[in-house]
Amino acid sequence: MEAKRLVFAPRVAPADHLARHRLADLFLDTLPVNAHTTASDALWAGLPLLTCVGAGFAGRVAASALHAIGLPELATSSLDEYEALGVSLATDEARVRALTTALERNRNTHPLFDANLFRRHLEQAYRAMWSRHCTGQPPCDLRVEPQPETANDEGGRPAATSASIRS
């Protein structure tokens, strides 16, 4: 890979930051702290993101986003795997184009950007918490079952949402 293809971009205005995602081929995520909002921004823009799953929450955010957008194959489990996949993607334009196409397709059919689905899951969790409270039950871990797809999902796969309640 040519060194000039690797760009470390300076801080710019938010609109410019979002616009430049369209100029990149691949987003290389960091460890021990993954991209959070920036990962979502990149995925929304159709920029494939490569990450390595870390040990704690901050190192697992991008992998969660990739699973929710339907591209778990871009979440590696070791730095060696991360490097190998990064080099492979950097030398395979057709594969990167296919990932970009998948992102554009999945943006409206997968849970990551489905605000209505998130809202329904959150409301379901609130109802379950309130019901437990009203019947005098103690706080507990809850599992919110997946809700039907929203009208724009076209076959999306909603993920279950979990909530923990502690007093």
C-alpha positions in Angstrom: 0.0 0.0 0.0 1.3 3.4 -0.9 2.0 5.7 2.1 0.1 8.5 0.4 -3.1 6.5 0.7 -3.0 6.7 4.5 -4.3 10.0 5.7 -4.3 11.4 9.2 -6.8 14.3 8.9 -6.7 17.4 11.1 -9.7 18.6 13.1 -12.2 20.5 10.9 -15.8 21.8 11.2 -18.3 19.1 11.7 -19.9 19.4 8.2 -16.4 19.2 6.6 -15.6 16.2 8.8 -18.7 14.3 7.7 -18.2 15.3 4.0 -14.6 13.9 3.9 -15.8 10.4 4.8 -17.0 10.2 1.2 -13.4 10.7 0.0 -12.0 7.7 1.9 -11.9 4.0 1.0 -11.6 2.5 4.5 -11.8 3.7 8.0 -9.1 2.2 10.3 -10.3 2.1 13.8 -8.1 2.4 17.0 -7.4 0.5 20.1 -7.8 0.5 23.1 -10.6 3.0 22.5 -12.7 2.5 19.4 -14.4 5.3 17.4 -17.9 5.9 18.8 -19.8 8.7 17.2 -17.2 8.9 14.5 -17.8 5.2 13.7 -21.5 5.8 13.3 -20.8 8.9 11.1 -18.5 6.9 8.9 -20.9 4.0 8.5 -23.8 6.4 7.7 -21.7 7.9 5.0 -21.0 4.5 3.5 -17.4 4.3 4.6 -16.4 0.7 5.6 -14.9 0.6 9.0 -12.3 -2.0 10.1 -11.9 -2.5 13.9 -10.3 -4.8 16.4 -12.4 -5.8 19.3 -10.9 -4.6 22.6 -11.3 -5.9 26.2 -13.6 -3.2 27.6 -16.7 -1.3 26.6 -14.7 1.5 24.9 -12.9 -1.0 22.7 -16.0 -2.8 21.6 -18.3 0.0 20.4 -17.3 -0.1 16.7 -17.7 -3.9 16.6 -21.3 -3.5 18.0 -22.0 -0.9 15.3 -20.7 -3.2 12.6 -22.9 -6.1 13.9 -25.9 -3.7 14.0 -25.3 -2.6 10.4 -24.8 -6.2 9.1 -21.0 -6.2 8.6 -19.6 -8.2 11.5 -16.8 -9.5 9.3 -15.1 -6.1 9.6 -14.7 -6.6 13.4 -11.4 -8.6 14.0 -10.4 -10.3 17.2 -6.7 -9.8 17.2 -4.2 -7.1 15.9 -2.7 -9.7 13.5 -6.1 -10.4 12.0 -6.8 -6.6 11.9 -3.5 -6.0 10.0 -4.1 -8.9 7.6 -7.7 -7.8 6.8 -6.6 -4.1 6.4 -3.9 -5.1 3.9 -6.3 -7.4 2.1 -8.9 -4.6 1.8 -6.4 -2.0 0.8 -5.4 -4.1 -2.2 -8.9 -5.3 -3.2 -10.9 -2.4 -4.6 -13.8 -4.6 -5.7 -14.2 -5.9 -2.2 -14.2 -2.4 -0.7 -16.8 -1.3 -3.3 -18.9 -4.3 -2.3 -18.7 -3.3 1.3 -19.6 0.3 0.5 -22.6 -1.0 -1.5 -23.7 -3.2 1.4 -23.5 -0.2 3.8 -25.6 1.9 1.6 -28.2 -1.0 1.3 -28.1 -1.9 5.0 -28.4 1.7 6.3 -32.2 1.6 5.9 -32.7 -2.1 6.6 -30.6 -2.8 9.8 -31.0 -1.7 13.4 -28.1 0.6 13.7 -29.9 3.6 12.2 -33.5 2.6 12.9 -34.6 5.2 15.4 -38.2 3.9 15.5 -37.0 0.4 16.4 -34.8 1.8 19.1 -37.6 3.9 20.5 -40.0 0.9 20.5 -37.4 -1.3 22.3 -36.8 1.5 24.9 -40.5 2.0 25.5 -40.9 -1.8 26.0 -38.1 -1.7 28.5 -39.7 1.2 30.4 -43.0 -0.6 30.5 -41.4 -3.7 31.9 -39.5 -1.7 34.5 -42.7 0.2 35.5 -44.6 -3.1 35.8 -42.0 -4.6 38.0 -42.0 -1.5 40.2 -45.8 -1.4 40.5 -45.9 -5.0 41.6 -43.2 -4.5 44.2 -40.6 -6.7 42.4 -37.0 -5.9 42.9 -34.8 -4.5 40.1 -33.4 -7.1 37.7 -31.8 -7.5 34.3 -34.4 -7.4 31.5 -34.4 -8.7 28.0 -36.5 -6.8 25.5 -37.6 -9.1 22.7 -37.2 -7.9 19.2 -40.1 -5.9 17.7 -41.4 -6.1 14.2 -39.5 -4.2 11.5 -40.4 -0.6 10.9 -42.1 0.3 7.6 -38.9 1.1 5.9 -37.0 -2.0 7.0 -37.6 -4.2 4.0 -36.5 -7.4 5.7 -34.2 -5.9 8.3 -33.2 -7.9 11.4 -33.9 -6.0 14.6 -31.7 -7.0 17.5 -32.9 -7.5 21.1 -32.1 -4.7 23.5 -31.1 -5.3 27.1 -31.6 -3.1 30.1 -30.3 -3.4 33.6 -32.0 -1.8 36.6 -30.2 -1.4 39.9 -31.3 0.4 43.0 
